[in-house]
Structures are given as structure tokens and as C-alpha cells.
Amino acid sequence: MLSAEQPDQRRDGARGKKISLGDVKIPIYNLATKEDHIAPAKSVFVGSHFFGGDVTYVMSGSGHIAGVVNPPDKGKYQFWTGGPTTGDF
């Protein structure tokens, strides 16, 4: 799980050059699910802070990321979004 206490997110990238999520300036759609073990909502939220551009964070009510492909007319799943990813989860 990512933590806000991990400020240096640079890693060896292509051809040995350092890359950083802060260098990513394109709009990001960051999707998490409330109870998923693959994309835990808190980790995805914290990870949203590392991008250098606009981030849309969405948390789905599904227990697994695959649940978001269910049609909305079934009424099975919910989602929450709004505003920049600032503050604590």
C-alpha cells in the first residue's frame, strides 16, 4: 500500500532514466473499489497525489474492480467522486 510518507516515487524507467508520476501531466481517471484487494480505495486515493496533472478519483461500491462493468440499471453498485484528491482518505 502506498503511503503519503513515501515522497520519492522515482523509479528506474526506460533506458535507465528516472521517471516520476509527477511528470505525468495528462488527465488521469483513477478508479478504486471500496473493498477490493487489488486496487484498495485508500491506496488508489493516496497514489492519486503523485500525478502531476488533473486526477479524477472514483470509488466504486463493488467489492472487486470487475464489478464496475455491471450495467447501472441493475442498481447493484454505487460510486463516489468529487473534487480534487486532497486531504486524508
C-alpha positions as CSV (number, residue, x, y, z in Angstrom):
1,M,0.0,0.0,0.0
2,L,1.3,3.5,-0.8
3,S,1.8,6.0,1.9
4,A,1.9,9.8,1.9
5,E,5.2,9.3,3.8
6,Q,6.9,8.0,0.6
7,P,7.8,11.3,-1.1
8,D,10.3,9.9,-3.6
9,Q,8.3,7.9,-6.1
10,R,11.1,7.9,-8.8
11,R,12.0,4.6,-10.2
12,D,14.3,3.3,-12.9
13,G,12.4,3.7,-16.1
14,A,13.0,3.2,-19.7
15,R,16.7,3.0,-20.7
16,G,17.8,3.6,-17.1
17,K,16.3,7.1,-16.9
18,K,14.5,8.1,-13.8
19,I,10.7,8.6,-14.1
20,S,8.2,10.1,-11.8
21,L,4.4,10.0,-11.6
22,G,4.8,13.8,-11.1
23,D,6.0,14.0,-14.7
24,V,2.6,12.6,-15.9
25,K,0.6,15.7,-16.9
26,I,-2.2,14.1,-18.9
27,P,-5.6,13.8,-17.2
28,I,-5.9,10.6,-15.0
29,Y,-9.0,8.6,-14.2
30,N,-8.1,6.7,-11.1
31,L,-10.7,4.0,-10.2
32,A,-10.8,2.1,-6.9
33,T,-13.3,-0.2,-5.3
34,K,-14.5,0.0,-1.8
35,E,-13.4,-3.5,-0.7
36,D,-11.1,-4.6,-3.4
37,H,-7.8,-6.3,-2.5
38,I,-6.2,-5.5,-5.9
39,A,-7.0,-1.7,-6.0
40,P,-7.7,-0.8,-2.4
41,A,-9.6,2.5,-2.2
42,K,-7.1,4.2,0.2
43,S,-4.0,3.2,-1.8
44,V,-5.5,4.5,-5.0
45,F,-6.5,7.7,-3.3
46,V,-3.0,8.2,-1.8
47,G,-1.5,7.3,-5.2
48,S,-3.6,10.0,-6.9
49,H,-1.5,12.7,-5.1
50,F,1.7,11.7,-7.0
51,F,0.5,12.6,-10.5
52,G,1.5,16.0,-11.9
53,G,-1.8,16.7,-13.7
54,D,-5.5,16.6,-13.1
55,V,-6.8,13.4,-11.4
56,T,-10.4,12.2,-11.2
57,Y,-10.7,9.8,-8.3
58,V,-13.7,7.5,-8.3
59,M,-14.5,4.9,-5.7
60,S,-17.0,2.2,-6.7
61,G,-19.1,0.3,-4.2
62,S,-18.2,-3.1,-5.6
63,G,-16.0,-5.5,-3.7
64,H,-13.9,-6.1,-6.8
65,I,-12.7,-3.9,-9.7
66,A,-14.6,-6.2,-12.2
67,G,-17.9,-5.1,-10.6
68,V,-17.8,-1.7,-12.3
69,V,-18.6,-3.3,-15.6
70,N,-22.1,-4.2,-14.5
71,P,-24.8,-2.1,-16.1
72,P,-26.0,0.8,-13.9
73,D,-29.7,-0.1,-14.5
74,K,-29.2,-3.2,-12.3
75,G,-28.9,-1.0,-9.2
76,K,-26.3,-3.3,-7.7
77,Y,-23.3,-0.9,-7.4
78,Q,-22.7,2.7,-6.3
79,F,-19.9,5.2,-6.9
80,W,-18.5,8.3,-5.2
81,T,-16.4,11.1,-6.7
82,G,-15.9,14.8,-6.3
83,G,-13.3,17.4,-6.1
84,P,-9.5,17.1,-6.1
85,T,-7.8,14.3,-4.2
86,T,-6.6,16.5,-1.2
87,G,-6.5,15.7,2.4
88,D,-6.8,12.3,4.1
89,F,-8.9,9.4,3.0
